[in-house]
Amino acid sequence: MPQKLSIPWLEPDDPFPATHLACTGESGMEGLLAAGGQLNRERLLGAYSQGIFPWFSEGQPILWWSPNPRMVLMVDAFRCHRSLRQTIKQWQRSGQYRLSLDEAFESVIQACASKPRVGQSGTWILPPMQEAYTEFHRAGHAHSLEVWKNGQLIAGLYFVNLGRAIFGESMFSYERDASKVALCALVSAAKAQGASWIDCQQNTSHLASMGAAPIPRHQFEALLRQDCDQANLQWDERWLYWDAMLQLPRSA
């Protein structure tokens, strides 16, 4: 039988519990660490620097998570599949497509929240989450990468950056392969700046097919200690090149 679920309630100024106290898989809520607190810049900074992130549905309090293991995409492990390479080449030749960084953050997070997803009846990117991450973006800690076709936003993703650490949050797409192109562009921009990994939080077959793999929490937290206190990466269009994306390792 599932173990009884018991997690601490955070008042606004309470510190997070130690991550090793998060619920285990036996509870059915693997990685759940605490509930309550606030969604603001200071709380999010403290959370991400410890490998903790908020994730909750409508009608729930703020829930904080630290999964074990953690799905991480090591930049050098990313693999660009043949079909994706062909898409990138076609888009490059067509002249209809454009990539950008931090050009439409609010539009990207709203699209991520509203895009229907298989197996999900709603969204976890609720208005309080959108407001919190928009504030985080204005403070320089959250960023967006956009894909445009003939001036229309067709795909994008948003992420958090602390030092050399990158935390992927969500992506959306209105055209086949467009979100994969966005991820490929993020990997390329990260690699060009010397970042070595991107946190993917949860294990999915889609991310695994592109090179992401689960690692133990202690190993993930060692990466945080190594990279979070470094100078932040620079997110602008100098890093976005179709040719650089095509130079990423191919899948077997």
C-alpha positions as MATLAB code, in Angstrom:
seq = 'MPQKLSIPWLEPDDPFPATHLACTGESGMEGLLAAGGQLNRERLLGAYSQGIFPWFSEGQPILWWSPNPRMVLMVDAFRCHRSLRQTIKQWQRSGQYRLSLDEAFESVIQACASKPRVGQSGTWILPPMQEAYTEFHRAGHAHSLEVWKNGQLIAGLYFVNLGRAIFGESMFSYERDASKVALCALVSAAKAQGASWIDCQQNTSHLASMGAAPIPRHQFEALLRQDCDQANLQWDERWLYWDAMLQLPRSA';
ca = [
       0.000    0.000    0.000;
       1.176    3.598   -0.636;
       2.800    5.169    2.392;
       0.968    7.950    4.192;
       1.847   11.282    2.626;
       3.245   13.866    5.028;
       5.075   16.972    3.826;
       5.916   20.263    5.565;
       3.875   23.415    5.003;
       6.005   26.481    4.220;
       5.197   29.890    5.600;
       6.411   32.788    3.407;
       9.890   33.026    4.987;
      10.447   29.370    5.855;
      13.492   27.667    4.282;
      13.033   24.585    2.154;
      13.500   21.203    3.824;
      16.577   19.184    2.875;
      15.920   17.575   -0.502;
      16.653   14.058    0.747;
      13.409   14.354    2.742;
      11.317   14.463   -0.438;
       8.718   11.737   -0.900;
       9.892    8.500   -2.470;
       8.266    6.497   -5.217;
       6.492    4.314   -2.649;
       4.231    7.250   -1.798;
       3.040    7.684   -5.369;
       4.325   11.293   -5.249;
       8.020   10.818   -6.038;
       9.982   13.985   -5.364;
       7.292   15.999   -3.564;
       9.145   18.034   -0.936;
       6.870   20.722    0.521;
       3.742   22.809    0.001;
       2.913   26.475    0.522;
       5.259   29.441    0.559;
       5.232   32.082   -2.146;
       5.887   32.322   -5.867;
       8.211   35.278   -6.139;
      11.720   36.058   -7.352;
      13.476   35.340   -4.054;
      11.675   32.037   -3.489;
      12.321   30.854   -7.055;
      16.012   31.778   -6.820;
      16.356   29.779   -3.617;
      14.436   26.857   -5.087;
      16.327   26.503   -8.357;
      19.722   26.883   -6.718;
      18.814   23.807   -4.627;
      17.314   21.816   -7.500;
      13.715   22.435   -6.389;
      10.895   23.584   -8.669;
       7.167   24.413   -8.296;
       4.539   22.264  -10.018;
       0.865   22.146   -9.085;
      -2.588   21.984  -10.627;
      -5.669   24.143  -10.251;
      -7.180   23.841   -6.792;
      -3.896   22.732   -5.206;
      -1.529   24.785   -3.032;
       1.934   25.571   -4.351;
       3.803   22.251   -4.433;
       7.612   22.037   -4.491;
       9.484   19.085   -6.016;
      12.945   17.523   -6.041;
      12.731   14.251   -8.021;
      15.215   11.423   -7.644;
      16.455   10.512  -10.183;
      16.483   13.726  -12.224;
      16.190   13.824  -16.018;
      19.142   15.786  -17.401;
      20.304   16.445  -20.940;
      24.083   16.654  -21.045;
      24.788   19.003  -23.937;
      27.381   16.700  -25.483;
      24.891   13.807  -25.339;
      22.270   15.612  -27.439;
      21.561   13.868  -30.723;
      20.053   15.566  -33.774;
      18.033   12.937  -35.634;
      18.276   12.705  -39.408;
      14.692   13.899  -39.931;
      15.298   16.915  -37.701;
      18.466   17.800  -39.590;
      16.493   17.679  -42.818;
      13.859   19.987  -41.334;
      16.538   22.461  -40.232;
      18.128   22.438  -43.697;
      14.770   22.969  -45.399;
      13.847   25.826  -43.077;
      17.241   27.447  -43.557;
      16.852   27.349  -47.335;
      13.269   28.580  -47.364;
      13.947   31.927  -45.694;
      10.511   31.758  -44.055;
      11.716   30.827  -40.583;
      13.482   32.826  -37.907;
      14.751   32.115  -34.394;
      14.899   34.619  -31.552;
      15.693   34.846  -27.847;
      13.650   36.776  -25.263;
      11.576   38.455  -27.949;
       8.157   37.201  -26.815;
       8.452   35.646  -23.356;
       4.862   36.290  -22.280;
       3.474   34.938  -25.553;
       5.597   31.786  -25.196;
       4.550   31.024  -21.621;
       0.890   31.688  -22.472;
       1.126   29.345  -25.463;
       2.776   26.661  -23.315;
      -0.106   26.993  -20.857;
      -2.885   26.832  -23.448;
      -1.546   24.182  -25.849;
      -3.505   20.900  -25.387;
      -1.306   17.926  -24.447;
      -1.947   14.224  -24.815;
      -2.999   12.678  -21.495;
      -3.527   16.045  -19.772;
      -6.920   17.643  -19.156;
      -5.517   20.950  -17.941;
      -2.321   22.863  -17.364;
       0.099   23.325  -14.488;
       1.153   26.712  -15.925;
      -1.617   28.528  -14.079;
      -1.921   32.345  -13.943;
       0.127   32.578  -10.690;
       2.910   30.561  -12.382;
       2.784   32.766  -15.475;
       2.989   35.896  -13.343;
       5.861   34.531  -11.243;
       7.971   33.464  -14.210;
       7.265   36.697  -16.072;
       8.623   38.532  -13.027;
      11.570   36.110  -13.030;
      12.106   36.930  -16.716;
      12.113   40.670  -16.044;
      14.740   40.061  -13.360;
      16.925   38.304  -15.952;
      16.578   34.727  -14.679;
      13.963   33.262  -17.058;
      14.242   33.340  -20.844;
      12.377   32.314  -23.952;
      13.430   30.967  -27.325;
      11.012   31.563  -30.185;
      10.476   30.043  -33.639;
       8.772   32.273  -36.215;
       7.346   31.525  -39.667;
       6.590   34.507  -41.879;
       6.344   36.687  -38.786;
       4.032   34.338  -36.870;
       5.062   32.601  -33.649;
       4.810   28.845  -34.322;
       6.844   27.327  -31.470;
       8.935   28.153  -28.457;
      10.184   27.179  -25.055;
      11.063   28.927  -21.839;
      13.791   28.133  -19.326;
      15.596   29.373  -16.232;
      19.301   30.216  -16.184;
      21.410   30.571  -13.025;
      25.120   30.834  -13.724;
      25.889   28.078  -16.242;
      22.910   25.995  -15.129;
      19.925   25.790  -17.483;
      16.537   24.503  -16.346;
      14.077   23.668  -19.114;
      10.455   24.415  -18.211;
       7.993   23.894  -21.065;
       7.642   24.109  -24.823;
       4.873   24.345  -27.406;
       4.543   23.900  -31.148;
       1.952   24.612  -33.829;
       3.971   22.980  -36.601;
       5.578   19.550  -36.827;
       9.166   19.438  -35.525;
       9.123   23.120  -34.553;
       9.549   22.522  -30.803;
      12.396   20.092  -31.582;
      14.067   22.830  -33.606;
      13.679   25.166  -30.614;
      15.328   22.604  -28.319;
      18.118   22.077  -30.852;
      18.692   25.846  -30.942;
      18.825   25.995  -27.132;
      21.379   23.184  -27.029;
      23.459   24.916  -29.693;
      23.364   28.266  -27.845;
      24.207   26.579  -24.540;
      27.122   24.668  -26.049;
      28.530   27.808  -27.686;
      28.667   29.471  -24.250;
      30.253   26.544  -22.438;
      27.163   25.264  -20.603;
      27.304   21.499  -20.199;
      23.794   20.430  -19.148;
      20.091   21.255  -19.257;
      17.721   20.118  -16.510;
      14.626   18.399  -17.959;
      13.014   17.633  -14.568;
      10.837   14.688  -15.629;
      11.618   11.532  -17.606;
       9.903   11.382  -21.005;
      10.561    9.127  -23.994;
      10.756   12.184  -26.250;
      13.629   13.717  -24.262;
      15.333   10.343  -23.862;
      15.336    9.894  -27.646;
      17.300   13.135  -27.967;
      19.950   12.188  -25.404;
      18.513   13.053  -21.985;
      18.987   10.507  -19.195;
      18.111   10.189  -15.492;
      20.851   10.829  -12.938;
      20.769   10.467   -9.113;
      19.758   13.518   -7.106;
      23.173   13.759   -5.422;
      24.864   13.909   -8.822;
      22.439   16.579  -10.003;
      23.064   18.654   -6.883;
      26.813   18.394   -7.480;
      26.203   19.960  -10.906;
      24.259   22.763   -9.214;
      27.088   23.497   -6.791;
      29.537   23.536   -9.682;
      27.584   25.842  -12.005;
      24.952   27.985  -10.261;
      27.405   30.511   -8.817;
      29.107   31.204  -12.152;
      28.390   34.310  -14.240;
      25.047   34.067  -16.033;
      25.047   33.115  -19.696;
      24.151   35.730  -22.305;
      20.901   35.156  -24.181;
      20.755   37.053  -27.438;
      20.678   36.249  -31.118;
      24.455   36.130  -31.594;
      24.187   32.447  -30.579;
      21.421   31.467  -33.011;
      22.797   30.051  -36.248;
      21.278   27.354  -38.431;
      24.773   26.112  -39.357;
      25.751   25.754  -35.688;
      22.664   23.600  -35.107;
      23.637   21.381  -38.019;
      27.064   20.843  -36.455;
      25.586   19.171  -33.374;
      26.204   15.405  -33.144;
      23.980   13.205  -35.267;
      22.011   10.260  -33.979;
      23.263    6.793  -34.839;
];
